[in-house]
Each structure stands twice: as structure tokens, then as C-alpha cells.
Amino acid sequence: MRLQLLMPNETPDPGNQSNKGKTGAPSNATAGVTYNVTVRLTDNYYNVESTSNLQVSPTMPGVQLVSTDPNDVESSYGNGNPQPLDGNTASATFGAVLRTSGTWTLSASDTGGTGTSYIADTSSNVVTVAGAPTKLLMGWAARRSIKARGSISRLLSMSPTNIRTLSQQAATPFLFTRAIFTMWIRDPLT
């Protein structure tokens, strides 16, 4: 018996051993958004097992899901991780949350808590795309640090000529107007 991973946009296809018992390609994940992954217990031909067919233990195994994304927090996956497979469906759904843009894989393995050792499964590549922007970061590279002496109002009162002088001293020229700076400091909590 073995575990089978089904990603969003993949459907079971029992008997199709060449494609690990499924059809379709995984849909893209979005960084920071729950990506529901189903793990099923199957025979070697990817037919779903039932509790009555289990030879080693009449209890469904516990399953651990891990990813190759270096920044995800696997213990915080929705529905728990690890978690036992449901006895009626021989499956469990994990709410994985990938956090880094790139191409990653997910792997499901038997935790061995029920005295079992089912064959693990690894997904096809899952592309994770950036989520919606939440913050605006402005900055520039300078050869030396530019410190504002005095209050914010003093910095805002700088003439455009002084701002251009600061821009010329920077390694990378920048355009920084009073209006942009004023807009940036209006909401200091964001």
C-alpha cells in the first residue's frame, strides 16, 4: 500500500500507474494563500483502501506533509500536520501555505504511529507565484548615509535643489519629491 498526493487540478485515475494514479497538472499556488492538498491511502494500483482491507492495523495511519519551500511553516498547515487519514475515505486534506515564489514539491509520509510503513509520495512541481502586494517599499542606494537632522518638517522644507544634490551623491540617482515624502509619512502605522 502507498500514499498518494493529489494537488489542486489533479484528479484520481486508479490503475494509471505510469502517472501515479492521477490526471491533470497541479495548479499554481499563491504565496501566503492556503493550497489544499489531499493525501489518500491506496493499493499499488492507486485504488483507495478502506479500513477493512488494512492488513497490518485496522487504524488509518498518521501522515506528515512537508515541502521543499524553505520558508513555509509546516506545523501551521490547516487541519493539522501531521494528521490521521479519515477511516471512511482513507484520505485527509492539508491546508498547505507556501510562502516563497519558486518551484517546490510536497511529500507525504507515514508517521509510523500505527505500526505501519506505507510508501511515501512526492508531488509534481508546484509553481508558487507572488501574492497581492501589501506594502510599498521605497529606497535608494547611497555611498554614504544621509541622516535627517532635526525634525521631519525640516526635511520636508528642503528645496528641490538640495534634493537633487542628495540624488547626485547617491550611487543610483533617484527622484524624491516633497509630495511623495509627505504622502509616505501621513500614515506612519503602515
N, C-alpha and C positions, 0 to 999 in steps of 0.2 A: 504494500500500500504506500501511497505517496500523498504529499500535499500539493495542491495546485493553486497558483495565484491567478486571479482574474482582475485586470485593471479596468478602469472605465473605458468603454468602447470595445471590450473583448467579451465574447460570448462562448459558453461551453460548447464543445463539439466532441462528445465521447467517441472513442475509437480512433480519433485522428492523432496517432502517436507522433507522427512527423512534426506536428505543430503543437505539441504538448497539450492536446485535447481542447483546443480553442481556436476561434477565428477572430479576425479583426486585429487592429494595431492599437496600442494604448493611446488614449488622447493625451494632449499636453496637460501638465499640471501648472498651476499658477502659484508662485511663491507666496507662502503665508496663508493659502486657502486650502481647506480640507479636501483631500483627494481620497475618495473611498475605494479601498482595496478589499476584495473578497478572497478569503482563503478557504479551500474545500479539501476534505479528505476523500481521496478516490482510490480505486484499484489501479493496477498498472496500465489499464486502457482508458483511464480518466472517467470511469463511471462512478458516480457519487456513492460512497459507502453509507451504511446505516449501522446503528448501534448493534443490531442483531448479527451482523456479519463480522464484527470485530473479534479476532481470534485471541489476541494477547490480553486484552482488557475490555470489559463491556462499557468502559467510560471513554468518552471522547478525549483526545489529547489536548493539552495546552499548546498554544502556538505563539511564538515570538516573531515579530516583524521588524526587520532592520533595513536601513537604506544606506547607500553609499554617499548621500549628501552629508558633507562634514558638519553642517550647522543645524540639522534638524534635532529635535528632542524626542526620541522615540518613546520615552516613558510618558509623554503627554499626548500621544495619539488618542483620538476619540474612541470610546468604547473599551478602553484599556489595552495595555500591552505589557506583558503577554495576556492572553485571554483564552478560555477553553472554547472549543468548537461546540456549536449547538447540537444536542443529541438528535433532534428531529431533522435537521437539514444538513448535518455534518459540515457546517460552514460557520464562518464568523466574518464580520465586516470591521475593518480597521479604518479609522479616520486619520490617515497619514497627513502630515503637514510638512511638505518640503519647503525649505527656506532659501535655497541658493539657486540662481539661474544656472542652467547647465544640463547635462545629460546624466541621469542617475539610474540605478537599478534598485529594486526592493527584493528581499529574500525572506522567505518564511521557513521556520524550522520548528520541529517538535521540541518542546521543553523537556520531555522525558519524565515529567511528573507522574504519569500513569503507568510507568514501566514500559513505555513504547519507544520506538525509534523509527519513525516514518521518514521516507525520503524527502529531503528538503526541496524547495523550488525557488528559482530566481527568475524575476520578470525580464521581459524585453526592456530595451532602453526606454526611459521615460524622460521626455524633454520638459524641463521646468522653465517657464518664462517669467519675466518680472511682473510683479503685481502693479496695481494702480499707484501712481506717485502720491506720496503723503506729505512730503516735505520738500522745500526748495532750499538748496544749499548754494550760497554764493561765496566766492572767494577768489583769490589771486595768489600767484607765486611771486614773492619778493626776495631780493637779495639780502635785505636786512629787514628786521621787523619794524613795522610802523605803528607806534603807540599813540593813542589819543590821550593827550594831556589835558586835564580839565574835564569839563562836562560834555555830555552828548551834544548840547546846544552849541558848544564851541566848535565841535567837529562839523555840525550841520551848517555853521556860519562860514565855513571855508569857501573861498571863492573858487569858481571853476578853474582859474589859473593854477591855484595851489593843488587842486585835484589832478590836473594834467601833469604837474611836476611829480606828484607821487606816482602817477602812471608811468612816467618816463624812468623812474628809479626802479620800477619793478622789472623782474626778468621777463615777464609776459605782460604786455600792455593791457590795460583794462579800461572800460568806460564805467565810471561810477558817479552817478549824478545825485544831487541832493534829494531829488524826488524819490529815487529808488531807495536810498538810505532811510528817508523819512518813512516810506511805506514799510520797510523791513522792521523798524523799531516800534511801530504803532502797536503791535501785538506781541509783547515780549514773552508770552506764555507758549507760543508755537515754535 
